[in-house]
Amino acid sequence: MSLAVAFSRARTGIEAPLVTVEVHLSGGLPSFSIVGLAETAVKEAKDRVRSALLTLKFGFPSQRITVNLAPAELPKHGGRFDLPIAVGILAASGQIDPQRLEGHEFIGELALTGRLRAGGGTLPSALRARDAGRALVLPAGDESAAGLVHDARVLPARNLLEVYRHLIGEAPLATHVTDRRRCSQPPARDMAEVRGQHRARRALEVAASGGHHLLMIGPPGTGKTMLAQRLPGLLPPMSEEEALEAATVRSVAALPFDPRDWAQRPFRAPHHSASAVALVGGGANPRPGEISLAHRGVLFLDELGEFSQRVLDVLRQPLESGRVTISRAARSADFPARFQLVCAMNPCPCGHFGDGTGRCSCTPARRMRYRARVSGPLLDRLDLLVETASWMDDVDSAISTPSESTARIAARVAIARRMQCWRQSTANAALGPAETERHCALDAAELSLLHRAIRSLGLSARSHHRVLRVARTIADLGQSERIENAHLLEALSYRRLERFHA
């Protein structure tokens, strides 16, 4: 009778809880059982492991083999436990010194030939293995994302034989370190390409400076999508912690990983036919949705009026909390979702209402049904609402006035963000109610103006705080220590929704 212990990691959302793989060999009729709340794919590991060991000419014990995946109450799924089970059997049967397993964690699915198959989702495991002081052995092909973790010992292997030779000290695996230098290429889309639309450009600059959510309304072809696509280039570079958070979500979603752009802010633009599950995440085995894939970046919803109202309303809670919890009967998963929402929509179904051409054929009732898909509670969570001018109204300005480049605007945004970091250590959009009252205090004259505006526009308490935070951002752009009358008036101008509800 013998026992060996190997360590591995499960996957729950973006977390990687420790799983202890206990392999016990005892007398009796030969059998192979796996216990510990293992789903079908995990239980099938016994056939993959047996074939891999026999193919590579290892001895397979003709005994009763019991594999326990602890803790028992944690659900285990996928083929990632094949490798720790295999090395546990080798150690329990005396082919590997069991003590050699102690400083390692193992993840990987085995082919019947003994080759290790890449499966993705290794970045959270690399983070936790580093914190535990152990090296992570994983399939070759999964090392790029895992190698981003500073001071982590990531040991990629092509097959079980390489892992065996490493554990017996014959041919140690080389530690992989991903090149973590940030991509310094200029943004592919430059604000200089957007001509005219000065008010919308200003709103985009304010949104970038304070991390505010933005809605643009205007006829087709006025540059709404062009403006949204250029927002990531205006945002300040991500910190290392933010970049690792975004990379972790991509890792568990099994998306392609390119080390050259790992620190660039994500930009996600789902189609308006996307379901609620595609947007927020879900499935029997919970996976991140678009709002999590846009974490620390931009989520762009084009043709907002074409989205289902039920789909749009699922955004309301994540916009406030910055997280989304996907609950299922057997498990739940928590994903980060701190994104910047940018929306664009036409003023009516045909798109020509208010463009001065008289081409709009929509009835008032049809316009109201179209706009009612965007509920009041969702609009209340948007900081800036701006109308984009039609080409006929903006043609003179677009032709005669040169546009500022992304680099110049981003320089002003960086200054405003530094002021916010020095003052409160976060962007203005992330301020809570108490912090808003402290950092966005108004003098008596501005306070009186705000109260009149609240009554006139019918603003909610949430909108009142959003106006204050936007005004604070506008003051930061002007490098002003206090919110002045002009800053407050501009912030209030972005809350005028009368035409939207007309």
C-alpha positions as CSV (number, residue, x, y, z in Angstrom):
1,M,0.0,0.0,0.0
2,S,1.4,3.4,-1.0
3,L,0.3,7.0,-1.3
4,A,1.5,10.0,-3.3
5,V,0.3,13.6,-3.4
6,A,0.5,16.1,-6.3
7,F,-0.9,19.6,-6.5
8,S,-3.0,21.2,-9.2
9,R,-5.5,24.0,-9.7
10,A,-9.2,24.1,-10.5
11,R,-10.8,27.0,-12.4
12,T,-13.7,29.0,-10.8
13,G,-14.3,32.2,-12.7
14,I,-10.9,34.0,-12.7
15,E,-9.8,32.2,-9.5
16,A,-7.7,29.1,-9.4
17,P,-8.3,27.3,-6.1
18,L,-5.8,24.6,-5.0
19,V,-6.7,21.0,-5.7
20,T,-4.7,18.3,-3.9
21,V,-4.5,15.1,-6.0
22,E,-4.1,12.1,-3.7
23,V,-3.2,8.8,-5.4
24,H,-3.6,5.6,-3.3
25,L,-2.5,2.1,-4.4
26,S,-3.8,-0.9,-2.4
27,G,-4.3,-4.6,-2.8
28,G,-7.3,-6.2,-4.4
29,L,-8.6,-6.6,-7.9
30,P,-7.2,-4.0,-10.4
31,S,-9.5,-1.0,-10.6
32,F,-9.2,2.7,-11.1
33,S,-11.6,5.2,-9.5
34,I,-11.6,9.0,-9.2
35,V,-13.6,10.7,-6.4
36,G,-14.0,14.3,-5.3
37,L,-17.0,15.9,-7.2
38,A,-15.4,15.2,-10.6
39,E,-17.5,15.7,-13.7
40,T,-17.5,13.3,-16.6
41,A,-14.4,14.8,-18.4
42,V,-12.4,14.4,-15.2
43,K,-13.6,10.8,-14.6
44,E,-12.6,9.9,-18.1
45,A,-9.0,10.8,-17.2
46,K,-8.5,7.2,-16.0
47,D,-8.6,6.0,-19.6
48,R,-6.4,8.8,-21.0
49,V,-3.8,8.4,-18.2
50,R,-3.7,4.6,-18.5
51,S,-3.2,4.7,-22.3
52,A,-0.6,7.5,-22.0
53,L,1.5,5.6,-19.4
54,L,1.4,2.4,-21.4
55,T,2.2,4.1,-24.7
56,L,5.3,5.6,-23.1
57,K,6.3,2.2,-21.6
58,F,5.8,3.2,-18.0
59,G,4.7,0.5,-15.6
60,F,1.0,0.7,-14.8
61,P,0.1,-0.7,-11.4
62,S,-2.1,-3.9,-11.4
63,Q,-3.6,-2.8,-8.1
64,R,-6.6,-0.9,-6.8
65,I,-6.0,2.8,-7.7
66,T,-8.0,5.5,-5.9
67,V,-7.6,9.1,-6.8
68,N,-9.1,11.7,-4.5
69,L,-9.4,15.3,-5.7
70,A,-9.6,17.5,-2.6
71,P,-11.4,19.5,-1.4
72,A,-14.4,17.2,-2.2
73,E,-17.0,20.0,-2.2
74,L,-15.2,22.0,-5.0
75,P,-16.5,21.0,-8.5
76,K,-13.7,19.9,-10.9
77,H,-14.1,19.9,-14.7
78,G,-12.0,19.6,-17.8
79,G,-9.0,17.6,-18.6
80,R,-6.5,19.7,-16.7
81,F,-6.1,17.0,-13.9
82,D,-4.7,14.3,-16.3
83,L,-1.1,15.3,-15.7
84,P,-1.2,15.5,-11.9
85,I,-3.0,12.1,-11.8
86,A,-0.4,10.6,-14.0
87,V,2.6,11.8,-12.0
88,G,0.8,10.8,-8.8
89,I,0.5,7.2,-10.1
90,L,4.2,7.2,-11.1
91,A,5.1,8.5,-7.7
92,A,2.8,6.1,-5.8
93,S,4.2,3.1,-7.8
94,G,7.8,4.1,-7.0
95,Q,8.8,5.2,-10.5
96,I,9.3,8.8,-9.2
97,D,10.4,9.9,-5.7
98,P,7.2,11.3,-4.2
99,Q,9.2,14.1,-2.5
100,R,10.1,15.5,-5.9
101,L,6.4,16.5,-6.4
102,E,6.3,18.8,-3.4
103,G,7.7,21.9,-5.1
104,H,5.5,21.7,-8.2
105,E,1.9,22.1,-9.4
106,F,0.7,20.3,-12.5
107,I,-1.9,21.2,-15.1
108,G,-2.5,19.6,-18.5
109,E,-4.6,17.2,-20.5
110,L,-3.0,14.1,-21.9
111,A,-3.4,12.6,-25.3
112,L,-3.3,8.9,-25.6
113,T,0.3,9.2,-26.9
114,G,1.4,11.0,-23.8
115,R,1.5,14.4,-25.5
116,L,0.3,17.4,-23.4
117,R,-2.5,19.4,-25.0
118,A,-2.7,23.1,-24.4
119,G,-6.1,24.2,-22.9
120,G,-5.7,27.8,-21.9
121,G,-6.8,29.4,-18.7
122,T,-3.4,29.1,-17.0
123,L,-2.7,32.7,-16.0
124,P,-4.8,32.5,-12.7
125,S,-3.0,29.2,-11.9
126,A,0.4,30.8,-12.4
127,L,-0.5,33.7,-10.1
128,R,-1.6,31.3,-7.3
129,A,1.3,28.9,-7.8
130,R,3.8,31.8,-7.4
131,D,2.0,32.9,-4.2
132,A,2.3,29.3,-2.9
133,G,6.1,29.2,-3.8
134,R,5.7,26.3,-6.2
135,A,6.7,25.9,-9.9
136,L,3.9,25.4,-12.4
137,V,4.3,22.6,-15.0
138,L,1.9,23.0,-17.9
139,P,1.6,22.1,-21.6
140,A,3.8,23.8,-24.2
141,G,1.5,26.4,-25.8
142,D,0.0,27.7,-22.6
143,E,3.2,29.3,-21.3
144,S,2.9,32.8,-23.0
145,A,0.1,34.0,-20.7
146,A,1.3,32.2,-17.6
147,G,4.8,33.7,-18.1
148,L,3.5,37.2,-17.7
149,V,3.4,36.7,-13.9
150,H,6.4,38.3,-12.3
151,D,8.7,35.8,-10.4
152,A,6.5,32.8,-11.4
153,R,8.4,29.6,-12.3
154,V,6.5,28.4,-15.4
155,L,7.8,25.1,-16.8
156,P,6.3,24.1,-20.2
157,A,6.5,20.5,-21.3
158,R,5.5,18.9,-24.6
159,N,4.7,15.4,-23.2
160,L,4.6,13.3,-20.1
161,L,8.1,11.9,-20.7
162,E,9.6,15.4,-20.5
163,V,7.9,15.9,-17.1
164,Y,9.1,12.5,-15.9
165,R,12.7,13.3,-16.9
166,H,12.5,16.6,-15.1
167,L,11.2,15.1,-11.9
168,I,13.9,12.4,-11.7
169,G,16.5,15.1,-12.4
170,E,17.7,13.8,-15.7
171,A,16.6,16.8,-17.9
172,P,15.2,19.7,-16.0
173,L,12.5,21.8,-17.8
174,A,13.5,25.3,-18.7
175,T,11.7,28.2,-17.0
176,H,9.7,30.3,-19.5
177,V,9.5,34.1,-19.1
178,T,7.2,36.0,-21.5
179,D,8.6,39.3,-22.9
180,R,6.5,41.8,-20.8
181,R,7.7,44.9,-22.6
182,R,4.7,47.0,-23.5
183,C,3.9,47.6,-27.2
184,S,4.9,51.1,-28.0
185,Q,3.2,51.3,-31.4
186,P,1.0,54.4,-32.0
187,P,-2.7,53.8,-32.0
188,A,-4.0,52.6,-35.4
189,R,-6.9,55.0,-35.3
190,D,-6.2,58.7,-34.9
191,M,-8.6,61.4,-33.8
192,A,-7.2,63.6,-36.6
193,E,-9.2,61.4,-39.0
194,V,-12.5,62.6,-37.4
195,R,-13.4,66.0,-39.0
196,G,-15.8,68.4,-37.3
197,Q,-18.0,67.1,-34.5
198,H,-16.4,69.4,-32.0
199,R,-19.0,68.8,-29.3
200,A,-18.8,65.0,-29.6
201,R,-15.0,65.2,-29.6
202,R,-15.1,67.3,-26.5
203,A,-17.5,64.8,-24.8
204,L,-15.1,61.9,-25.7
205,E,-12.2,63.8,-24.2
206,V,-14.2,64.4,-21.0
207,A,-15.2,60.7,-20.9
208,A,-11.5,59.6,-21.3
209,S,-10.3,62.0,-18.6
210,G,-12.7,60.8,-15.9
211,G,-13.6,57.3,-17.0
212,H,-17.2,58.3,-17.7
213,H,-19.9,56.4,-19.7
214,L,-21.0,58.0,-22.9
215,L,-24.0,57.9,-25.2
216,M,-23.9,59.5,-28.7
217,I,-27.1,60.1,-30.6
218,G,-27.2,61.2,-34.2
219,P,-28.0,60.4,-37.9
220,P,-26.1,57.6,-39.7
221,G,-22.6,58.6,-41.0
222,T,-21.9,61.3,-38.5
223,G,-18.8,59.6,-37.0
224,K,-20.2,58.0,-33.9
225,T,-18.4,54.7,-34.5
226,M,-15.2,56.4,-35.5
227,L,-15.2,58.4,-32.3
228,A,-15.8,55.3,-30.1
229,Q,-13.0,53.3,-31.8
230,R,-10.5,56.1,-31.0
231,L,-11.3,56.2,-27.2
232,P,-8.8,53.5,-26.2
233,G,-6.0,55.6,-27.7
234,L,-7.0,58.5,-25.4
235,L,-6.9,56.5,-22.2
236,P,-3.8,56.4,-20.1
237,P,-1.7,53.2,-20.2
238,M,-2.8,50.4,-18.0
239,S,-0.9,49.7,-14.8
240,E,0.7,46.2,-14.4
241,E,-2.1,45.1,-12.1
242,E,-4.8,46.3,-14.5
243,A,-3.0,44.6,-17.4
244,L,-2.8,41.3,-15.6
245,E,-6.5,41.5,-14.6
246,A,-7.5,42.0,-18.3
247,A,-5.1,39.2,-19.4
248,T,-6.5,36.9,-16.8
249,V,-10.0,37.3,-18.2
250,R,-8.8,36.6,-21.7
251,S,-6.9,33.6,-20.4
252,V,-9.9,31.9,-18.8
253,A,-12.0,32.7,-21.9
254,A,-9.4,30.8,-24.0
255,L,-9.0,33.8,-26.4
256,P,-5.9,34.1,-28.6
257,F,-3.1,35.7,-26.7
258,D,-0.4,37.9,-28.2
259,P,2.3,39.0,-25.8
260,R,3.0,42.1,-27.9
261,D,-0.3,43.8,-27.0
262,W,-1.0,42.3,-23.5
263,A,-1.0,45.7,-21.9
264,Q,-3.3,47.5,-24.4
265,R,-6.8,48.3,-23.2
266,P,-9.4,46.0,-24.7
267,F,-12.1,47.3,-27.0
268,R,-15.2,45.1,-27.4
269,A,-18.0,45.8,-29.8
270,P,-20.7,43.0,-29.7
271,H,-23.3,42.9,-32.4
272,H,-26.8,44.1,-31.4
273,S,-28.1,40.6,-31.9
274,A,-26.0,39.4,-28.9
275,S,-27.9,37.6,-26.1
276,A,-27.8,38.5,-22.4
277,V,-25.6,35.5,-21.8
278,A,-23.1,36.6,-24.5
279,L,-23.1,40.1,-22.9
280,V,-22.7,39.3,-19.2
281,G,-21.4,35.7,-19.4
282,G,-22.9,32.4,-18.4
283,G,-23.3,28.8,-19.6
284,A,-23.4,25.5,-17.7
285,N,-19.7,26.0,-17.1
286,P,-19.7,29.8,-16.5
287,R,-17.6,31.8,-18.8
288,P,-16.9,35.5,-19.0
289,G,-19.1,37.6,-21.3
290,E,-18.4,40.8,-23.3
291,I,-18.5,43.1,-20.2
292,S,-15.8,41.1,-18.6
293,L,-13.7,40.8,-21.7
294,A,-13.9,44.6,-21.8
295,H,-12.6,44.8,-18.2
296,R,-10.3,47.9,-17.8
297,G,-11.1,48.9,-21.4
298,V,-14.1,50.0,-23.5
299,L,-17.4,48.3,-24.3
300,F,-18.9,49.8,-27.4
301,L,-22.6,49.1,-28.1
302,D,-23.4,50.4,-31.6
303,E,-27.0,50.6,-32.8
304,L,-28.1,50.7,-29.1
305,G,-31.8,51.0,-30.1
306,E,-31.6,47.7,-31.9
307,F,-30.5,45.7,-28.7
308,S,-33.3,44.0,-26.8
309,Q,-34.4,45.9,-23.8
310,R,-34.0,42.8,-21.6
311,V,-30.4,42.5,-22.8
312,L,-29.6,46.1,-22.1
313,D,-31.1,46.0,-18.6
314,V,-28.6,43.3,-17.5
315,L,-25.9,46.0,-17.7
316,R,-27.4,48.0,-14.9
317,Q,-26.0,46.1,-12.0
318,P,-22.4,45.6,-13.4
319,L,-22.2,49.3,-14.3
320,E,-22.6,50.1,-10.6
321,S,-20.6,47.3,-9.0
322,G,-17.9,46.6,-11.6
323,R,-18.4,42.8,-11.1
324,V,-20.8,40.2,-12.3
325,T,-21.7,36.9,-10.6
326,I,-22.9,34.0,-12.7
327,S,-24.9,31.6,-10.5
328,R,-25.8,28.1,-11.6
329,A,-27.3,25.1,-9.7
330,A,-24.0,23.4,-9.2
331,R,-21.6,26.4,-9.1
332,S,-21.2,30.1,-9.3
333,A,-18.4,32.2,-10.8
334,D,-17.4,35.8,-10.2
335,F,-15.9,37.9,-13.0
336,P,-14.6,41.5,-13.0
337,A,-16.5,43.9,-15.2
338,R,-15.1,47.4,-14.6
339,F,-15.4,48.8,-18.2
340,Q,-16.1,52.1,-19.8
341,L,-19.4,52.0,-21.7
342,V,-19.8,53.9,-25.0
343,C,-23.1,53.7,-26.8
344,A,-24.2,55.0,-30.2
345,M,-27.7,55.1,-31.6
346,N,-29.8,56.8,-34.3
347,P,-32.5,59.2,-33.2
348,C,-35.2,57.0,-34.8
349,P,-35.5,53.7,-36.7
350,C,-34.8,55.2,-40.1
351,G,-32.1,57.4,-38.7
352,H,-33.1,60.7,-40.3
353,F,-35.1,62.4,-37.6
354,G,-33.8,65.9,-37.0
355,D,-31.1,65.9,-39.7
356,G,-32.7,68.8,-41.6
357,T,-33.5,66.8,-44.8
358,G,-37.1,66.0,-44.0
359,R,-36.5,62.3,-45.0
360,C,-37.7,60.9,-41.7
361,S,-40.9,58.8,-42.2
362,C,-41.1,57.5,-38.6
363,T,-44.3,58.3,-36.7
364,P,-43.9,59.7,-33.1
365,A,-45.2,56.4,-31.7
366,R,-42.6,54.5,-33.7
367,R,-39.9,56.8,-32.4
368,M,-41.0,56.4,-28.8
369,R,-41.1,52.6,-29.1
370,Y,-37.6,52.6,-30.6
371,R,-36.2,54.8,-27.8
372,A,-38.0,53.1,-25.1
373,R,-35.8,50.0,-25.5
374,V,-33.2,52.1,-23.7
375,S,-34.8,52.2,-20.2
376,G,-34.7,55.2,-17.9
377,P,-32.6,53.4,-15.2
378,L,-29.9,52.6,-17.8
379,L,-29.8,56.1,-19.1
380,D,-29.6,57.3,-15.5
381,R,-26.3,55.4,-15.3
382,L,-24.7,57.2,-18.3
383,D,-22.7,60.3,-17.5
384,L,-22.6,62.0,-20.8
385,L,-25.2,62.2,-23.6
386,V,-24.3,64.1,-26.7
387,E,-25.8,64.6,-30.1
388,T,-23.6,64.3,-33.2
389,A,-24.3,67.0,-35.8
390,S,-25.4,65.9,-39.3
391,W,-23.0,66.4,-42.2
392,M,-25.1,69.3,-43.6
393,D,-24.9,71.2,-40.2
394,D,-21.2,70.4,-39.7
395,V,-19.8,70.5,-43.3
396,D,-18.1,74.0,-43.0
397,S,-16.4,73.2,-39.8
398,A,-15.3,69.7,-41.0
399,I,-13.7,71.1,-44.2
400,S,-12.1,74.3,-42.9
401,T,-10.9,73.3,-39.3
402,P,-8.1,70.8,-38.8
403,S,-8.7,68.2,-36.2
404,E,-6.4,67.5,-33.2
405,S,-4.5,64.3,-33.1
406,T,-4.9,61.5,-30.6
407,A,-1.5,62.3,-29.1
408,R,-2.4,65.9,-28.2
409,I,-5.7,65.0,-26.7
410,A,-4.2,62.1,-24.8
411,A,-1.6,64.4,-23.3
412,R,-4.4,66.6,-21.7
413,V,-6.2,63.4,-20.6
414,A,-3.0,62.2,-18.9
415,I,-2.7,65.5,-17.0
416,A,-6.3,65.3,-15.8
417,R,-5.8,61.7,-14.7
418,R,-2.7,62.5,-12.7
419,M,-4.6,65.2,-10.9
420,Q,-7.3,62.7,-9.9
421,C,-4.7,60.1,-8.9
422,W,-3.0,62.7,-6.6
423,R,-6.3,63.9,-5.1
424,Q,-8.2,60.6,-4.6
425,S,-6.2,57.7,-6.1
426,T,-8.9,56.8,-8.6
427,A,-10.8,58.2,-11.7
428,N,-13.6,60.6,-11.0
429,A,-16.2,58.2,-12.4
430,A,-15.3,55.6,-9.6
431,L,-16.0,58.0,-6.7
432,G,-18.5,56.9,-4.2
433,P,-21.2,59.2,-2.8
434,A,-19.2,60.3,0.2
435,E,-16.1,60.9,-1.9
436,T,-18.1,62.8,-4.4
437,E,-19.4,65.2,-1.8
438,R,-15.8,65.7,-0.5
439,H,-13.9,66.1,-3.7
440,C,-16.7,67.8,-5.8
441,A,-17.8,70.4,-3.3
442,L,-19.5,73.5,-4.8
443,D,-19.5,77.1,-3.7
444,A,-22.9,78.7,-2.9
445,A,-23.5,80.2,-6.4
446,E,-22.7,76.9,-8.2
447,L,-24.8,75.0,-5.6
448,S,-27.8,77.2,-6.3
449,L,-27.4,76.7,-10.0
450,L,-27.3,72.9,-9.6
451,H,-30.4,72.9,-7.4
452,R,-32.3,74.8,-10.1
453,A,-31.1,72.4,-12.8
454,I,-32.2,69.4,-10.7
455,R,-35.7,70.8,-10.5
456,S,-35.7,71.8,-14.2
457,L,-34.3,68.6,-15.7
458,G,-35.9,66.3,-13.1
459,L,-32.5,64.7,-12.2
460,S,-32.4,61.7,-9.8
461,A,-30.0,61.5,-6.9
462,R,-27.7,59.3,-9.0
463,S,-27.7,61.8,-11.8
464,H,-27.0,64.6,-9.4
465,H,-23.8,62.8,-8.3
466,R,-22.9,62.0,-11.9
467,V,-23.1,65.7,-12.8
468,L,-20.8,66.6,-10.0
469,R,-18.2,64.0,-11.0
470,V,-18.3,65.2,-14.7
471,A,-18.0,68.8,-13.6
472,R,-14.9,67.7,-11.5
473,T,-13.4,66.1,-14.6
474,I,-14.0,69.2,-16.7
475,A,-12.3,71.3,-14.0
476,D,-9.4,68.9,-14.0
477,L,-9.1,69.3,-17.8
478,G,-8.8,73.0,-17.1
479,Q,-6.4,72.3,-14.3
480,S,-8.7,74.1,-11.9
481,E,-8.6,73.4,-8.2
482,R,-12.3,74.1,-7.8
483,I,-15.5,73.5,-9.9
484,E,-16.5,76.8,-11.4
485,N,-19.7,78.0,-13.0
486,A,-18.6,77.2,-16.6
487,H,-17.5,73.6,-15.6
488,L,-20.9,73.0,-14.0
489,L,-22.8,74.4,-16.9
490,E,-21.0,72.1,-19.4
491,A,-21.6,69.1,-17.2
492,L,-25.3,69.9,-17.0
493,S,-25.4,70.3,-20.8
494,Y,-24.6,66.6,-21.1
495,R,-27.7,65.6,-19.0
496,R,-30.3,67.3,-21.3
497,L,-32.5,64.4,-22.4
498,E,-35.6,66.3,-23.6
499,R,-34.9,65.7,-27.3
500,F,-34.1,62.1,-26.7
501,H,-37.5,61.5,-25.0
502,A,-39.4,63.7,-27.5
